Amino acid sequence: MNSSFVGALCSGSIVCLLLAVLSPSALASTQELCPTTNGVLDFTWEETGVVVGYAVGHGILTYETRQYPVDIRGGGILTFGHAVMKATACVENLERLRELAGTYWSVGGGASVDNGSFIADMENERGIDLHVRGHMKGPMISGQIARFSVRFGPGTIPDF
């Protein structure tokens, strides 16, 4: 996982994490977020939690000139509330498209009374990194360590 990101969050402090999430500069355009990545994953998910949270969603991975549907499921601890989130993830270290699928561990968080922002860094067992930035709608606060599964949609599993 990108240690500079975690270090920038005051060594994992939830207070510093939430300050970073709530700052106006936490979100930027896709071009600003992903200038040198292997791909871009745009997705929507819905998360609900009382201490332990669960999320489910779907999205589109843009890789080179093609698009691939993906499904996302998972959850983590330290989540309170319910929100719908729309996000963009910059994909790094992707040498083969099929390496995107797998289990990702993440650290991140967000806060929202009605509308808010969140950030997270995720890494799978193959070293693929997802740097996620997004917006949330609904009452929620989370500063979580989580595990998510990313899978290609039915009939779209790439063989390269």
DSSP file (Angstrom, degrees, kcal/mol; ACC not computed):
  #  RESIDUE AA STRUCTURE BP1 BP2  ACC     N-H-->O    O-->H-N    N-H-->O    O-->H-N    TCO  KAPPA ALPHA  PHI   PSI    X-CA   Y-CA   Z-CA
    1    1 A M              0   0    0      0, 0.0     2,-0.6     0, 0.0   122,-0.1   0.000 360.0 360.0 360.0 148.2    0.0    0.0    0.0
    2    2 A N    >>  -     0   0    0      1,-0.2     4,-1.4   120,-0.1     3,-0.6  -0.456 360.0-164.6 -64.5 106.5    1.2    3.5   -0.7
    3    3 A S  H 3> S+     0   0    0     -2,-0.6     4,-2.8     1,-0.2     5,-0.2   0.772  83.3  63.9 -69.4 -25.5    3.0    4.5    2.5
    4    4 A S  H 3> S+     0   0    0      2,-0.2     4,-1.7     1,-0.2    -1,-0.2   0.870 102.9  50.0 -66.2 -34.0    3.0    8.2    1.6
    5    5 A F  H <> S+     0   0    0     -3,-0.6     4,-0.6     2,-0.2    -2,-0.2   0.950 113.6  43.7 -66.4 -49.0   -0.8    8.2    1.7
    6    6 A V  H ><>S+     0   0    0     -4,-1.4     3,-1.2     1,-0.2     6,-0.8   0.910 113.7  51.8 -64.4 -41.1   -1.0    6.5    5.1
    7    7 A G  H >X5S+     0   0    0     -4,-2.8     3,-1.0     1,-0.3     4,-0.5   0.857 102.4  59.8 -62.5 -34.7    1.8    8.7    6.4
    8    8 A A  H 3<5S+     0   0    0     -4,-1.7    -1,-0.3     1,-0.3    -2,-0.2   0.679  93.9  67.3 -67.2 -16.2   -0.1   11.8    5.2
    9    9 A L  T <X5S-     0   0    0     -3,-1.2     4,-0.8    -4,-0.6     3,-0.4  -0.061 124.1 -98.2 -95.8  33.1   -2.9   10.8    7.5
   10   10 A C  T X45S-     0   0    0     -3,-1.0     3,-0.9     1,-0.2    -2,-0.2   0.899  80.3 -52.2  55.9  46.5   -0.9   11.4   10.6
   11   11 A S  T 3<<S-     0   0    0     -5,-0.6    -1,-0.2    -4,-0.5    -4,-0.2   0.859 110.2 -47.6  58.6  40.4    0.0    7.8   11.1
   12   12 A G  T 34 S+     0   0    0     -6,-0.8    -1,-0.2    -3,-0.4    -2,-0.2   0.516  86.3 160.8  86.6   6.0   -3.6    6.5   10.8
   13   13 A S    <X  -     0   0    0     -3,-0.9     4,-2.5    -4,-0.8    -1,-0.3  -0.430  36.5-145.6 -63.3 127.8   -5.2    9.0   13.3
   14   14 A I  H  > S+     0   0    0      1,-0.2     4,-2.7     2,-0.2     5,-0.2   0.869  99.0  55.7 -63.7 -36.6   -8.9    9.1   12.7
   15   15 A V  H  > S+     0   0    0      2,-0.2     4,-1.9     1,-0.2    -1,-0.2   0.948 111.6  42.3 -61.6 -48.0   -9.0   12.8   13.6
   16   16 A C  H  > S+     0   0    0      1,-0.2     4,-2.2     2,-0.2    -2,-0.2   0.874 112.7  55.4 -66.0 -36.3   -6.4   13.6   10.9
   17   17 A L  H  X S+     0   0    0     -4,-2.5     4,-2.2    -8,-0.3    -2,-0.2   0.932 108.9  46.1 -60.7 -46.5   -8.1   11.2    8.5
   18   18 A L  H  X S+     0   0    0     -4,-2.7     4,-2.4     1,-0.2    -1,-0.2   0.855 109.7  54.4 -68.0 -34.3  -11.4   13.1    8.9
   19   19 A L  H  X S+     0   0    0     -4,-1.9     4,-0.8    -5,-0.2    -1,-0.2   0.916 110.3  46.9 -63.3 -41.7   -9.7   16.4    8.5
   20   20 A A  H  < S+     0   0    0     -4,-2.2     3,-0.5     1,-0.2    -2,-0.2   0.897 113.1  49.5 -65.4 -39.5   -8.2   15.3    5.2
   21   21 A V  H  < S+     0   0    0     -4,-2.2    -2,-0.2     1,-0.2    -1,-0.2   0.888 112.3  46.9 -66.4 -39.6  -11.5   13.9    4.0
   22   22 A L  H  < S+     0   0    0     -4,-2.4    -1,-0.2    -5,-0.1    -2,-0.2   0.547  86.6 107.7 -84.1  -6.9  -13.5   17.1    4.9
   23   23 A S  S >< S-     0   0    0     -4,-0.8     3,-1.9    -3,-0.5     4,-0.3  -0.450  75.9-126.1 -72.2 145.4  -11.0   19.5    3.3
   24   24 A P  G >  S+     0   0    0      0, 0.0     3,-0.8     0, 0.0    -1,-0.1   0.779 109.0  57.9 -61.0 -26.8  -12.2   21.1    0.0
   25   25 A S  G 3  S+     0   0    0      1,-0.2    -2,-0.1     3,-0.0    -3,-0.1   0.458  79.2  91.0 -84.5   1.4   -9.0   19.9   -1.8
   26   26 A A  G <  S+     0   0    0     -3,-1.9     2,-0.4    -5,-0.1    -1,-0.2   0.768  86.6  52.1 -67.1 -24.1   -9.7   16.3   -1.0
   27   27 A L    <   +     0   0    0     -3,-0.8     2,-0.3    -4,-0.3    92,-0.0  -0.900  64.8 158.1-116.5 143.7  -11.6   15.9   -4.2
   28   28 A A        -     0   0    0     -2,-0.4   105,-0.0     1,-0.1    -3,-0.0  -0.892  45.8 -68.7-148.7 177.2  -10.5   16.8   -7.7
   29   29 A S     >  -     0   0    0     -2,-0.3     4,-2.5     1,-0.1     5,-0.2  -0.250  48.9-107.4 -68.7 162.2  -11.3   15.9  -11.3
   30   30 A T  H  > S+     0   0    0      1,-0.2     4,-2.7     2,-0.2    -1,-0.1   0.884 120.7  53.5 -58.0 -40.6  -10.4   12.5  -12.7
   31   31 A Q  H  4 S+     0   0    0      1,-0.2    -1,-0.2     2,-0.2    -2,-0.0   0.900 111.3  45.2 -63.3 -40.1   -7.5   13.9  -14.7
   32   32 A E  H  4 S+     0   0    0      1,-0.2    -2,-0.2     2,-0.1    -1,-0.2   0.878 117.6  44.9 -69.6 -37.1   -6.1   15.5  -11.6
   33   33 A L  H  < S+     0   0    0     -4,-2.5    -2,-0.2     1,-0.2    -1,-0.2   0.863 123.4  31.8 -73.3 -36.3   -6.6   12.4   -9.5
   34   34 A C    ><  +     0   0    0     -4,-2.7     3,-0.6    -5,-0.2    -1,-0.2  -0.449  65.9 142.2-124.2  57.6   -5.2    9.9  -12.1
   35   35 A P  T 3  S+     0   0    0      0, 0.0    -1,-0.2     0, 0.0    -2,-0.1   0.844  84.4  19.4 -70.8 -31.6   -2.5   11.5  -14.2
   36   36 A T  T 3  S+     0   0    0     -3,-0.2     2,-0.2     3,-0.1    -2,-0.0  -0.236  93.6 125.8-133.8  46.2   -0.2    8.4  -14.5
   37   37 A T    <   -     0   0    0     -3,-0.6    55,-0.2    55,-0.1     3,-0.1  -0.527  63.3-124.1-104.0 171.5   -2.3    5.4  -13.7
   38   38 A N  S    S-     0   0    0     53,-2.7    26,-0.5     1,-0.2     2,-0.3   0.699  86.6 -19.6 -83.4 -22.0   -3.1    2.1  -15.5
   39   39 A G  E     -A   91   0A   0     52,-1.0    52,-2.6    24,-0.2     2,-0.4  -0.977  58.8-117.2-171.8 173.3   -6.8    2.6  -15.4
   40   40 A V  E     -AB  90  62A   0     22,-2.1    22,-3.3    -2,-0.3     2,-0.6  -0.998  16.3-159.9-131.7 130.6   -9.8    4.4  -13.8
   41   41 A L  E     -AB  89  61A   0     48,-2.7    48,-2.8    -2,-0.4     2,-0.5  -0.943   6.5-170.9-112.8 112.8  -12.6    2.7  -11.9
   42   42 A D  E     +AB  88  60A   0     18,-2.3    18,-2.8    -2,-0.6     2,-0.3  -0.902  23.4 159.2-100.7 127.3  -15.8    4.8  -11.6
   43   43 A F  E     -AB  87  59A   0     44,-2.3    44,-2.9    -2,-0.5     2,-0.4  -0.960  35.1-145.8-149.0 163.6  -18.3    3.1   -9.2
   44   44 A T  E     +AB  86  58A   0     14,-2.6    14,-2.1    -2,-0.3     2,-0.3  -0.988  24.6 171.2-127.4 137.5  -21.3    3.6   -7.0
   45   45 A W  E     -AB  85  57A   0     40,-2.4    40,-3.5    -2,-0.4     2,-0.4  -0.977  25.2-138.2-144.4 162.0  -21.9    1.7   -3.7
   46   46 A E  E     -AB  84  56A   0     10,-2.5    10,-1.8    -2,-0.3     2,-0.4  -0.976  21.6-170.1-121.3 130.4  -24.2    1.7   -0.8
   47   47 A E  E     +AB  83  55A   0     36,-2.8    36,-2.4    -2,-0.4     2,-0.4  -0.967   8.3 179.4-128.0 139.6  -22.9    1.2    2.7
   48   48 A T  E     +AB  82  54A   0      6,-2.2     6,-2.7    -2,-0.4     2,-0.3  -0.993  15.5 156.8-133.9 139.6  -24.7    0.6    6.0
   49   49 A G  E     -AB  81  53A   0     32,-2.7    32,-2.8    -2,-0.4     2,-0.3  -0.965  37.6-169.7-165.8 149.4  -23.2    0.1    9.4
   50   50 A V  E    S-A   80   0A   0      2,-1.4     2,-1.9    -2,-0.3    30,-0.2  -0.847  98.6 -40.1-133.2  96.0  -23.5    0.2   13.2
   51   51 A V  E    S+A   79   0A   0     28,-1.7    27,-1.8    -2,-0.3    28,-1.6  -0.476 145.7  53.8  73.8 -59.6  -19.8   -0.4   14.3
   52   52 A V  E    S-A   77   0A   0     -2,-1.9    -2,-1.4    25,-0.2     2,-0.3  -0.888  80.6-160.7-101.9 129.9  -19.5   -3.0   11.5
   53   53 A G  E     -AB  76  49A   0     23,-3.3    23,-1.0    -2,-0.5     2,-0.4  -0.778   9.4-160.3-111.1 154.3  -20.4   -1.8    8.0
   54   54 A Y  E     -AB  75  48A   0     -6,-2.7    -6,-2.2    -2,-0.3     2,-0.3  -0.997  10.7-172.6-131.9 137.8  -21.3   -3.7    4.8
   55   55 A A  E     -AB  74  47A   0     19,-3.7    19,-2.1    -2,-0.4     2,-0.3  -0.961   8.2-178.8-132.2 148.0  -21.2   -2.3    1.3
   56   56 A V  E     +AB  73  46A   0    -10,-1.8   -10,-2.5    -2,-0.3     2,-0.3  -0.994  21.7 132.3-142.3 141.9  -22.3   -3.5   -2.1
   57   57 A G  E     -AB  72  45A   0     15,-2.8    15,-2.6    -2,-0.3     2,-0.3  -0.953  34.2-130.2-168.6-173.6  -21.9   -1.7   -5.5
   58   58 A H  E     +AB  71  44A   0    -14,-2.1   -14,-2.6    -2,-0.3     2,-0.3  -0.963  23.4 161.5-150.7 162.2  -20.9   -1.8   -9.1
   59   59 A G  E     -AB  70  43A   0     11,-2.3    11,-2.4    -2,-0.3     2,-0.4  -0.939  34.4 -97.4-165.6-173.1  -18.8    0.2  -11.5
   60   60 A I  E     -AB  69  42A   0    -18,-2.8   -18,-2.3    -2,-0.3     2,-0.6  -0.991  22.6-151.5-127.6 123.8  -17.0    0.5  -14.8
   61   61 A L  E     -AB  68  41A   0      7,-3.2     7,-2.3    -2,-0.4     2,-0.7  -0.843   8.2-156.0 -91.7 125.4  -13.2    0.0  -15.2
   62   62 A T  E     +AB  67  40A   0    -22,-3.3   -22,-2.1    -2,-0.6     2,-0.5  -0.921  19.4 173.0-101.1 116.5  -11.8    2.0  -18.1
   63   63 A Y  E >   -A   66   0A   0      3,-2.5     3,-2.2    -2,-0.7     2,-0.4  -0.978  61.9 -43.7-130.7 116.8   -8.6    0.3  -19.2
   64   64 A E  T 3  S-     0   0    0    -26,-0.5    -2,-0.0    -2,-0.5     0, 0.0  -0.498 123.8 -27.0  57.2-117.5   -6.8    1.6  -22.3
   65   65 A T  T 3  S+     0   0    0     -2,-0.4     2,-0.3    -3,-0.1    -1,-0.3   0.347 123.2  81.7-107.1   7.4   -9.7    2.1  -24.8
   66   66 A R  E <   -A   63   0A   0     -3,-2.2    -3,-2.5     2,-0.0     2,-0.4  -0.738  62.7-142.5-114.7 160.6  -12.1   -0.5  -23.3
   67   67 A Q  E     -A   62   0A   0     -2,-0.3    -5,-0.2    -5,-0.2    -2,-0.0  -0.960  12.8-169.9-123.4 141.9  -14.6   -0.6  -20.5
   68   68 A Y  E     -A   61   0A   0     -7,-2.3    -7,-3.2    -2,-0.4     2,-0.2  -0.996  20.9-127.4-132.6 129.5  -15.4   -3.5  -18.2
   69   69 A P  E     -A   60   0A   0      0, 0.0    84,-2.9     0, 0.0     2,-0.3  -0.534  30.4-172.7 -74.5 142.7  -18.2   -3.8  -15.6
   70   70 A V  E     -AC  59 152A   0    -11,-2.4   -11,-2.3    82,-0.3     2,-0.4  -0.952  17.0-143.0-133.3 154.8  -17.2   -4.8  -12.1
   71   71 A D  E     -AC  58 151A   0     80,-3.1    80,-2.5    -2,-0.3     2,-0.4  -0.926  14.8-161.9-114.7 143.2  -19.0   -5.7   -8.8
   72   72 A I  E     +AC  57 150A   0    -15,-2.6   -15,-2.8    -2,-0.4     2,-0.3  -0.991  15.3 163.3-129.8 132.2  -17.8   -4.6   -5.4
   73   73 A R  E     +AC  56 149A   0     76,-1.9    76,-3.7    -2,-0.4     2,-0.3  -0.986  22.3  89.1-143.0 151.1  -18.7   -6.1   -2.0
   74   74 A G  E     -AC  55 148A   0    -19,-2.1   -19,-3.7    -2,-0.3     2,-0.3  -0.986  38.4-144.2 158.4-162.9  -17.3   -5.9    1.4
   75   75 A G  E     -AC  54 147A   0     72,-2.2    72,-2.7    -2,-0.3     2,-0.3  -0.983   4.7-158.3-178.4-179.0  -17.2   -4.1    4.7
   76   76 A G  E     -AC  53 146A   0    -23,-1.0   -23,-3.3    -2,-0.3     3,-0.2  -0.922  28.0 -82.3-162.4-175.7  -15.2   -2.9    7.6
   77   77 A I  E    S+A   52   0A   0     68,-1.6    68,-0.5    -2,-0.3   -25,-0.2  -0.662  93.6  40.5-103.4 160.5  -15.2   -1.8   11.2
   78   78 A L  E    S+     0   0A   0    -27,-1.8    65,-1.6     1,-0.2     2,-0.4   0.898  75.9 138.1  70.4  46.9  -15.9    1.7   12.7
   79   79 A T  E     +AD  51 142A   0    -28,-1.6   -28,-1.7    -3,-0.2     2,-0.4  -0.982  26.5 179.9-121.6 131.8  -18.8    2.6   10.4
   80   80 A F  E     +AD  50 141A   0     61,-2.2    61,-2.1    -2,-0.4     2,-0.3  -0.972  47.9   8.3-135.2 118.8  -22.0    4.3   11.6
   81   81 A G  E    S-AD  49 140A   0    -32,-2.8   -32,-2.7    -2,-0.4     2,-0.3  -0.767  78.0 -77.8 120.5-163.1  -24.9    5.2    9.4
   82   82 A H  E     +A   48   0A   0     57,-2.4     2,-0.3    -2,-0.3   -34,-0.2  -0.981  46.5 159.3-147.2 130.2  -26.1    4.7    5.8
   83   83 A A  E     -A   47   0A   0    -36,-2.4   -36,-2.8    -2,-0.3     2,-0.5  -0.995  35.1-132.9-150.9 154.6  -24.9    6.4    2.6
   84   84 A V  E     -AE  46 137A   0     53,-2.3    53,-2.4    -2,-0.3     2,-0.4  -0.937  32.7-161.0-104.5 131.5  -24.8    6.0   -1.1
   85   85 A M  E     -AE  45 136A   0    -40,-3.5   -40,-2.4    -2,-0.5     2,-0.4  -0.928  16.6-166.0-122.8 139.9  -21.3    6.8   -2.5
   86   86 A K  E     +AE  44 135A   0     49,-2.3    49,-2.5    -2,-0.4     2,-0.3  -0.989  28.2 164.3-120.0 130.0  -20.1    7.7   -6.0
   87   87 A A  E     -AE  43 134A   0    -44,-2.9   -44,-2.3    -2,-0.4     2,-0.4  -0.923  35.7-139.5-146.0 164.9  -16.3    7.5   -6.4
   88   88 A T  E     -AE  42 133A   0     45,-2.5    45,-2.1    -2,-0.3     2,-0.5  -0.997  19.1-162.5-125.0 132.1  -13.4    7.3   -8.8
   89   89 A A  E     -AE  41 132A   0    -48,-2.8   -48,-2.7    -2,-0.4     2,-0.5  -0.969  12.8-142.3-117.3 128.8  -10.4    5.0   -8.1
   90   90 A C  E     -AE  40 131A   0     41,-2.3    41,-2.1    -2,-0.5     2,-0.5  -0.787  21.8-143.4 -84.7 126.3   -7.1    5.5   -9.8
   91   91 A V  E     -AE  39 130A   0    -52,-2.6   -53,-2.7    -2,-0.5   -52,-1.0  -0.808  22.2-179.2 -98.4 127.7   -5.7    2.0  -10.6
   92   92 A E  E     + E   0 129A   0     37,-2.5    37,-1.9    -2,-0.5     3,-0.1  -0.915  56.3  23.0-127.1 154.2   -1.9    1.5  -10.2
   93   93 A N  S    S+     0   0    0     -2,-0.3     2,-0.8     1,-0.2    -1,-0.1   0.691  74.2 150.5  69.4  23.7    0.5   -1.4  -10.8
   94   94 A L        +     0   0    0      1,-0.2    -1,-0.2    -3,-0.1     3,-0.1  -0.778   8.8 157.0 -91.0 107.1   -1.9   -3.2  -13.2
   95   95 A E  S    S+     0   0    0     -2,-0.8     2,-0.4     1,-0.3    -1,-0.2   0.789  72.1  31.1 -96.8 -36.0    0.1   -5.2  -15.6
   96   96 A R  S >  S-     0   0    0      1,-0.1     3,-2.0     0, 0.0    -1,-0.3  -0.990  77.3-134.7-124.2 132.9   -2.6   -7.7  -16.6
   97   97 A L  G >  S+     0   0    0     63,-0.7     3,-1.9    -2,-0.4     4,-0.3   0.856 103.1  61.0 -54.5 -40.8   -6.2   -6.8  -16.6
   98   98 A R  G >  S+     0   0    0      1,-0.3     3,-0.8     2,-0.2    -1,-0.3   0.693  88.3  74.5 -64.1 -17.1   -7.3   -9.9  -14.8
   99   99 A E  G <  S+     0   0    0     -3,-2.0    -1,-0.3     1,-0.2    27,-0.2   0.644  79.2  74.4 -70.2 -13.6   -5.1   -8.9  -11.8
  100  100 A L  G <  S+     0   0    0     -3,-1.9    -1,-0.2    -4,-0.3    -2,-0.2   0.901  79.5  84.2 -64.4 -39.6   -7.7   -6.3  -10.8
  101  101 A A    <   +     0   0    0     -3,-0.8     2,-0.3    -4,-0.3    50,-0.2  -0.385  69.2  73.9 -66.2 138.9  -10.1   -8.9   -9.5
  102  102 A G  E    S-F  150   0A   0     48,-2.3    48,-2.7    -2,-0.1     2,-0.5  -0.953  83.2 -44.5 153.3-169.7   -9.4  -10.0   -6.0
  103  103 A T  E     -F  149   0A   0     -2,-0.3    22,-0.7    46,-0.2     2,-0.4  -0.832  49.2-162.5 -98.8 128.7   -9.6   -9.1   -2.3
  104  104 A Y  E     -FG 148 124A   0     44,-3.8    44,-2.9    -2,-0.5     2,-0.4  -0.900   8.3-153.3-113.5 138.3   -8.6   -5.6   -1.3
  105  105 A W  E     -FG 147 123A   0     18,-2.4    18,-2.0    -2,-0.4     2,-0.3  -0.867  24.9-176.1-102.6 144.4   -7.7   -4.3    2.1
  106  106 A S  E     -FG 146 122A   0     40,-2.6    40,-2.0    -2,-0.4     2,-0.4  -0.951  27.9-159.8-141.4 159.4   -8.2   -0.6    2.8
  107  107 A V  E     +FG 145 121A   0     14,-1.5    14,-2.0    -2,-0.3     2,-0.3  -0.992  46.3 105.1-131.5 135.1   -7.8    2.2    5.2
  108  108 A G  E     -FG 144 120A   0     36,-2.0    36,-1.6    -2,-0.4     2,-0.3  -0.974  35.9-161.7 178.6-170.3  -10.0    5.3    4.7
  109  109 A G  E     -FG 143 119A   0     10,-2.3    10,-2.0    -2,-0.3     2,-0.3  -0.982   4.2-166.4 178.3 173.7  -12.9    7.2    6.0
  110  110 A G  E     -FG 142 118A   0     32,-2.6    32,-2.9    -2,-0.3     2,-0.3  -0.978   9.8-145.5-167.2 168.6  -15.5    9.8    5.4
  111  111 A A  E     +FG 141 117A   0      6,-1.3     6,-0.7    -2,-0.3     2,-0.3  -0.992  19.8 163.9-148.6 139.8  -18.1   11.9    7.1
  112  112 A S  E     -FG 140 116A   0     28,-2.8    28,-2.5    -2,-0.3     4,-0.2  -0.945  27.0-177.3-157.9 133.1  -21.5   13.1    6.1
  113  113 A V  S    S-     0   0    0      2,-0.5    -1,-0.1    -2,-0.3     3,-0.1   0.801 101.5 -30.7 -89.4 -44.4  -24.6   14.6    7.7
  114  114 A D  S    S+     0   0    0      1,-0.4    24,-2.8    24,-0.1     2,-0.4   0.461 140.1  18.8-135.7 -46.5  -26.4   14.7    4.3
  115  115 A N  E    S+ H   0 137A   0     22,-0.2    -2,-0.5    20,-0.0    -1,-0.4  -0.995  75.9 138.7-130.9 137.5  -23.6   15.2    1.7
  116  116 A G  E     -GH 112 136A   0     20,-2.4    20,-2.4    -2,-0.4     2,-0.3  -0.868  38.8-104.9-158.5-169.1  -19.9   14.6    2.3
  117  117 A S  E     -GH 111 135A   0     -6,-0.7    -6,-1.3    18,-0.3     2,-0.3  -0.862  22.6-170.6-128.5 159.7  -16.6   13.2    1.0
  118  118 A F  E     -GH 110 134A   0     16,-2.0    16,-2.1    -2,-0.3     2,-0.3  -0.991   5.1-165.4-149.2 158.5  -14.5   10.2    1.5
  119  119 A I  E     +GH 109 133A   0    -10,-2.0   -10,-2.3    -2,-0.3     2,-0.3  -0.972  12.2 169.4-138.4 152.4  -11.1    8.9    0.6
  120  120 A A  E     -GH 108 132A   0     12,-1.9    12,-2.9    -2,-0.3     2,-0.4  -0.974  24.0-145.4-159.4 150.7   -9.5    5.4    0.8
  121  121 A D  E     -GH 107 131A   0    -14,-2.0   -14,-1.5    -2,-0.3     2,-0.4  -0.984  24.1-175.0-116.4 132.5   -6.5    3.5   -0.3
  122  122 A M  E     -GH 106 130A   0      8,-2.6     8,-2.8    -2,-0.4     2,-0.3  -0.960   7.9-175.7-130.1 146.0   -6.9   -0.2   -1.2
  123  123 A E  E     -GH 105 129A   0    -18,-2.0   -18,-2.4    -2,-0.4     6,-0.2  -0.998  10.8-150.4-141.6 137.2   -4.5   -2.9   -2.2
  124  124 A N  E >   -G  104   0A   0      4,-1.9     3,-1.9    -2,-0.3   -20,-0.2  -0.427  39.4 -91.5 -99.6-179.7   -5.1   -6.5   -3.3
  125  125 A E  T 3  S+     0   0    0    -22,-0.7   -21,-0.1     1,-0.3   -23,-0.1   0.625 124.1  56.0 -67.1 -13.4   -2.9   -9.6   -2.9
  126  126 A R  T 3  S-     0   0    0    -27,-0.2    -1,-0.3     2,-0.1   -27,-0.0   0.355 120.7-103.8 -98.8   3.6   -1.2   -9.0   -6.3
  127  127 A G    <   +     0   0    0     -3,-1.9     2,-0.4     1,-0.3    -2,-0.1   0.610  68.7 150.9  85.0  12.7   -0.1   -5.4   -5.4
  128  128 A I        -     0   0    0    -29,-0.2    -4,-1.9   -37,-0.0     2,-0.4  -0.670  32.3-151.8 -78.5 128.1   -2.7   -3.6   -7.4
  129  129 A D  E     -EH  92 123A   0    -37,-1.9   -37,-2.5    -2,-0.4     2,-0.5  -0.841  12.8-166.0-105.8 137.9   -3.5   -0.3   -5.7
  130  130 A L  E     -EH  91 122A   0     -8,-2.8    -8,-2.6    -2,-0.4     2,-0.7  -0.989   3.9-163.7-118.9 119.9   -6.8    1.6   -5.9
  131  131 A H  E     -EH  90 121A   0    -41,-2.1   -41,-2.3    -2,-0.5     2,-0.4  -0.912  20.6-162.5-105.2 107.7   -6.6    5.3   -4.7
  132  132 A V  E     +EH  89 120A   0    -12,-2.9   -12,-1.9    -2,-0.7     2,-0.3  -0.744  20.5 169.9-105.4 136.3  -10.3    6.2   -4.1
  133  133 A R  E     +EH  88 119A   0    -45,-2.1   -45,-2.5    -2,-0.4     2,-0.3  -0.994  22.0 135.8-137.5 137.7  -11.9    9.6   -3.8
  134  134 A G  E     -EH  87 118A   0    -16,-2.1   -16,-2.0    -2,-0.3     2,-0.3  -0.964  45.0 -98.4-165.9-176.7  -15.6   10.2   -3.8
  135  135 A H  E     -EH  86 117A   0    -49,-2.5   -49,-2.3    -2,-0.3     2,-0.4  -0.874  27.3-156.8-115.9 147.9  -18.8   11.8   -2.5
  136  136 A M  E     -EH  85 116A   0    -20,-2.4   -20,-2.4    -2,-0.3     2,-0.5  -0.960   3.3-159.2-126.5 146.6  -21.4   10.3   -0.1
  137  137 A K  E     +EH  84 115A   0    -53,-2.4   -53,-2.3    -2,-0.4   -22,-0.2  -0.988  57.9  41.5-127.2 122.8  -25.0   11.1    0.4
  138  138 A G  S    S-     0   0    0    -24,-2.8     2,-0.6    -2,-0.5   -24,-0.1  -0.434  98.0 -56.2 124.7 160.3  -26.7   10.2    3.6
  139  139 A P  S    S+     0   0    0      0, 0.0   -57,-2.4     0, 0.0     2,-0.3  -0.584  76.0 132.8 -75.7 116.1  -25.8   10.3    7.3
  140  140 A M  E     -DF  81 112A   0    -28,-2.5   -28,-2.8    -2,-0.6     2,-0.4  -0.980  33.4-171.4-160.7 147.1  -22.6    8.4    7.9
  141  141 A I  E     +DF  80 111A   0    -61,-2.1   -61,-2.2    -2,-0.3     2,-0.3  -0.984  19.4 165.6-137.8 134.1  -19.2    8.6    9.6
  142  142 A S  E     +DF  79 110A   0    -32,-2.9   -32,-2.6    -2,-0.4     2,-0.2  -0.989  25.1 172.4-149.7 140.3  -16.5    6.1    9.1
  143  143 A G  E     + F   0 109A   0    -65,-1.6     2,-0.3    -2,-0.3   -34,-0.3  -0.752  45.9 168.6-138.1  86.6  -12.8    5.8    9.8
  144  144 A Q  E     - F   0 108A   0    -36,-1.6   -36,-2.0    -2,-0.2     2,-0.5  -0.669  50.9-148.7-121.9 158.5  -12.3    2.2    8.8
  145  145 A I  E     + F   0 107A   0    -68,-0.5   -68,-1.6    -2,-0.3     2,-0.3  -0.989  46.3 171.6-109.2 125.7  -10.1   -0.6    8.1
  146  146 A A  E     -CF  76 106A   0    -40,-2.0   -40,-2.6    -2,-0.5     2,-0.4  -0.866  34.9-140.0-140.1 166.1  -12.0   -2.7    5.6
  147  147 A R  E     -CF  75 105A   0    -72,-2.7   -72,-2.2    -2,-0.3     2,-0.3  -0.999  24.8-179.0-129.7 127.9  -11.9   -5.7    3.2
  148  148 A F  E     -CF  74 104A   0    -44,-2.9   -44,-3.8    -2,-0.4     2,-0.5  -0.948  19.8-141.8-130.1 148.7  -13.5   -5.5   -0.2
  149  149 A S  E     -CF  73 103A   0    -76,-3.7   -76,-1.9    -2,-0.3     2,-0.5  -0.937  13.2-165.0-109.0 128.8  -13.9   -8.0   -3.1
  150  150 A V  E     +CF  72 102A   0    -48,-2.7   -48,-2.3    -2,-0.5     2,-0.3  -0.971  15.6 171.1-115.3 124.6  -13.7   -6.7   -6.7
  151  151 A R  E     -C   71   0A   0    -80,-2.5   -80,-3.1    -2,-0.5     2,-0.2  -0.960  34.9-111.1-132.1 147.9  -14.9   -9.0   -9.4
  152  152 A F  E     -C   70   0A   0     -2,-0.3   -82,-0.3   -82,-0.2     5,-0.1  -0.528  46.5 -99.0 -73.9 147.2  -15.6   -8.6  -13.1
  153  153 A G    >   -     0   0    0    -84,-2.9     3,-1.9    -2,-0.2    -1,-0.1  -0.157  56.2 -70.1 -62.6 160.9  -19.2   -8.7  -14.2
  154  154 A P  T 3  S+     0   0    0      0, 0.0    -1,-0.2     0, 0.0    -3,-0.0  -0.242 119.7   8.8 -55.2 134.5  -20.7  -11.9  -15.6
  155  155 A G  T 3  S+     0   0    0     -3,-0.1    -2,-0.1     1,-0.1    -3,-0.0   0.555 110.3  88.0  74.5   8.2  -19.4  -12.8  -19.0
  156  156 A T    <   +     0   0    0     -3,-1.9    -3,-0.2   -87,-0.1    -1,-0.1   0.166  44.8 137.8-123.7  18.6  -16.8  -10.0  -19.0
  157  157 A I        -     0   0    0     -5,-0.1     2,-0.1    -4,-0.1   -59,-0.1  -0.534  49.7-136.5 -70.8 115.6  -13.8  -11.8  -17.4
  158  158 A P        -     0   0    0      0, 0.0    -2,-0.1     0, 0.0    -6,-0.1  -0.416   6.9-150.5 -72.4 147.8  -10.8  -10.7  -19.4
  159  159 A D              0   0    0      1,-0.2    -2,-0.1    -2,-0.1     0, 0.0   0.240 360.0 360.0-101.8  13.0   -8.2  -13.4  -20.3
  160  160 A F              0   0    0    -64,-0.0   -63,-0.7     0, 0.0    -1,-0.2   0.361 360.0 360.0-128.2 360.0   -5.3  -11.0  -20.4
